[in-house]
Amino acid sequence: MTTVGVDLGGTNISTVVLDGERVIGRSRLKTPTGGDRTGVTDVMAAAVHDALDDAGVTRDDLDVVGVGSPGVVIDGTVGGAANVPDFQERFSLADLLESDLRVPVRVSNDVTAAAVGEHRLGAGRGCDALLCVFVGTGVGGGLVLGGQPWEGRGGAGEFGHTIVRQGGAVCPCGRRGCVEAYAGRRAMALAAERARAAGRATVLFDVMAEKGKTTPSAGVFAEALARGDELVADLLDDAVSALGAGIASAVNLLDIDLVVLGGGVGDRLGDDFRTRVEAAARPLLFLQPPRVRVVAAELGDDGGAIGAALLARGAG
């Protein structure tokens, strides 16, 4: 069975073509930073065609396209995705893409899709209950419970909007104290801009310019940290603290076996970041000694797209 999976992120649109469980084609395009939702879906459709070309197959070979999207996904509709242009108000993403691609489209939450990919083919193989936490432009979460993806009524797994500090920092979603307000790359960049405006020294934006970036990427944060930037170190301390508190709360509620940590920031900062997050969570766990493990995602940039393809064909 040939299936395309699309992972819509705040920075990139990653697409794979699956033949069975084998990736035979890929595409990676930039997510538009402005405009309306049709501009985003046009790039998504282009990414599908690019991946099909890379795989050497045609649209006629496709059974279904799976899409992992940020936000709350209900019956093919998406809303509340603050990090994608014009994805806040609910609309039918499935309908828009089906009109472009002329094949059935199945939409799921992006990190739910990543959780399915990691559960089937990555770090979560053989695990009955896992939480996937992806730290990128925002912070997303996905759940596998009893060996099956848990989507609830569409809003399950919204880990990034777990409140860890009541009345805390403003999140891109508009509420205060969410995990994403401290650990999402977009929120960290805004915090760095405010600190610089208040007179705090930082090399973050110098590194950004050196790398030719218009916003601080995960690599920019990593490089600034490597240069000993104290502001970036403080921002990452806050991110680690928020992630640890959120993970501990999820584990205390659901008795999760495994937490899979990934995303652009999680992957780029590597094992040191992962071990710090695990260390921050452990003292807050009710069950002692802790049984949960925090591990790195194994599928990298392909994970969400692979999971979206698996969910689309009913193989989650």
Sequence and secondary structure as in RCSB ss.txt:
>XXXX:A:sequence
MTTVGVDLGGTNISTVVLDGERVIGRSRLKTPTGGDRTGVTDVMAAAVHDALDDAGVTRDDLDVVGVGSPGVVID
GTVGGAANVPDFQERFSLADLLESDLRVPVRVSNDVTAAAVGEHRLGAGRGCDALLCVFVGTGVGGGLVLGGQPW
EGRGGAGEFGHTIVRQGGAVCPCGRRGCVEAYAGRRAMALAAERARAAGRATVLFDVMAEKGKTTPSAGVFAEAL
ARGDELVADLLDDAVSALGAGIASAVNLLDIDLVVLGGGVGDRLGDDFRTRVEAAARPLLFLQPPRVRVVAAELG
DDGGAIGAALLARGAG
>XXXX:A:secstr
 EEEEEEE SSEEEEEEEETTEEEEEEEEE  SSS HHHHHHHHHHHHHHHHHHHT  GGG SEEEEEESSEEET
TEEE  TTSTT SS EEHHHHHHHHH S EEEEEHHHHHHHHHHHHSTTTT SSEEEEEESSSEEEEEEETTEE 
 TTTTTT GGG BSSTT SB TTS BSBTHHHHSHHHHHHHHHHHHHTT   SHHHHHHHTT SS  HHHHHHHH
HTT HHHHHHHHHHHHHHHHHHHHHHHHH  SEEEEEHHHHHHHHHHHHHHHHHHHGGG SSSS   EEEE SSG
GGHHHHHHHHHHTT  
